[in-house]
Amino acid sequence: MAPHSTSNPTPDPHATTLSYDFHPPAPKPESPHHSFLLHRSLLLPPDTVTHASGTTLTLSPTRTIIDACGGAAVSCIGHANDEVLAATIAQMRSVSYVHTGAYTTAAAESLASIILNKNPYDLEKALFVSSGSEAVDAAMKLARQYFFETGRPERRNFVARKQSYHGNTIGAMSLSSNLPRKVPYEPLLLTNVSHVSPAYAYQYQLAEESEEQYVARLAEELDGEFRRLGPESVIAFVAEPIVGATSGCVPAPAGYFRAVREICDRYGILLVLDEVMCGMGRSGSYFAFEQEGVVPDILTIGKGLGGGYAPIAGVLVSRKVVDRLRDGTGMFNHGQTYQAHPLSCASALAVQKIIKRDGLVARCRSMGQFLEGELREALEGRKHVGNIRGRGLFWAVEFVQNKETKRSFEPRLEFGHRVQKKAFDLGVAIYPGAGTVDGVRGDHVLIAPPYTITETELRKIVEVVREAYDVVERSTMLY
Ligand SMILES: *Cc1c(COP(=O)(O)O)cnc(C)c1O
């Protein structure tokens, strides 16, 4: 006899499901933070934000925070901009969704145009997706198809760099070398990706080496890696012009990207630059590559594209790559449901119009110089401040235990996280990073406020970061 029809019936699990009314039950008294959401941490619930406006996050009626990092350098014109809200709502009223297999919208066309129209870099087309990781995966497929179209299927390898981050989907994570984020998934990752040294002068340029010699050594290593793989087997070299979260706003030494471009060209290998974090004005120029004297074959953009108003990222494709597809199958063999989503495109278009109209890239550059000055004045002399670096409004402070040897703290001290936590308690949100040097050791905090930030706000931010640092330095002496 089935258990359900005994004289003492147990409840039918299906019946329970069907009668479920979707009202969340009251949290159990023993778990005051109960949540149905799978947060990043199952142990420490994040703070709830009830309101975000300009540079201010409101956590409760009595608690506000200055957002000095815009999440991870996402928010570039501040929160709750009325023009972006109006443009997004207007788009919602006109067309909220269509499939890109059959349709296009003015919002998507105008967004591509505002980014690419009359650009002097021969970037011809834009593809819009919903996240930086998807953009990087799409860039990988595009680069592979470039060779596939012309009967070069033997090209299958990618070379990226250690201490880089390109995203969390399987393809993008394979390019990344942000170790803590990769370890559990190692068996799932692509095996046709190898990593060369980062261009990270503070920790890796030798004392006896000039900048030029350091660049020559890195160039030789890249060339050696291409030759080891067989240059005819390599699809692309992928790099961030300014390394973002992983090692903290690290610009390359002068001449590095020119050397890289030359080596790629020698072997017909594509250069893919990932500007998901450092692009769209963040570095003080609209594209970060403009300051390197090179142009990529494929560029990924993201965070500052939508400025946080919508999930959107993009791939910008050079004429050279588009031509191969146009002359070949005539298709990019890739697509996603929410590609070029009209609402995302309308939001991002409004953000980009504001950046252009209000001259925010130039403002980002000049405010960045002010921030640099304030940071150096407040922190450079401190015992554990090893390096202050960045560009535009994209700055990091790297902490070391010993400034002479540049040796970092024991990871368990969580020096950078403690500075970030203390600053947060004092009312300023900055972005922490650990594993700065090699994936395990190293600490930094990242400051990336919106381009609309004022000098008064920047002074306050730096004052709080210095105070947070001082508290952590004092407590570290006890270890
Ligand atoms: C954030 C980031 C990504 C991934 O973007 P998501 O939107 O988080 O998927 C890729 N590359 C770089 C350089 C990034 O900073």
The ligand as an SDF file (V2000), in Angstrom:
LIG
                    3D

 15 15  0  0  0  0  0  0  0  0999 V2000
   34.3540   43.3350  -13.9100 C   0  0  0  0  0  0  0  0  0  0  0  0
   35.2430   42.8980  -15.0080 C   0  0  0  0  0  0  0  0  0  0  0  0
   34.8510   41.8900  -15.9060 C   0  0  0  0  0  0  0  0  0  0  0  0
   33.5920   41.1080  -15.7200 C   0  0  0  0  0  0  0  0  0  0  0  0
   32.4430   41.8980  -15.7880 O   0  0  0  0  0  0  0  0  0  0  0  0
   31.0870   41.3790  -15.1240 P   0  0  0  0  0  0  0  0  0  0  0  0
   30.0880   42.4070  -15.5390 O   0  0  0  0  0  0  0  0  0  0  0  0
   31.3230   41.3160  -13.6540 O   0  0  0  0  0  0  0  0  0  0  0  0
   30.7970   40.0440  -15.6920 O   0  0  0  0  0  0  0  0  0  0  0  0
   35.6800   41.6040  -16.9670 C   0  0  0  0  0  0  0  0  0  0  0  0
   36.8460   42.2540  -17.1350 N   0  0  0  0  0  0  0  0  0  0  0  0
   37.2670   43.2200  -16.3000 C   0  0  0  0  0  0  0  0  0  0  0  0
   38.5610   43.9220  -16.5350 C   0  0  0  0  0  0  0  0  0  0  0  0
   36.4880   43.5670  -15.1900 C   0  0  0  0  0  0  0  0  0  0  0  0
   36.9020   44.4760  -14.3310 O   0  0  0  0  0  0  0  0  0  0  0  0
  1  2  1  0
  2  3  1  0
  2 14  2  0
  3  4  1  0
  3 10  2  0
  4  5  1  0
  5  6  1  0
  6  7  2  0
  6  8  1  0
  6  9  1  0
 10 11  1  0
 11 12  2  0
 12 13  1  0
 12 14  1  0
 14 15  1  0
M  END
$$$$
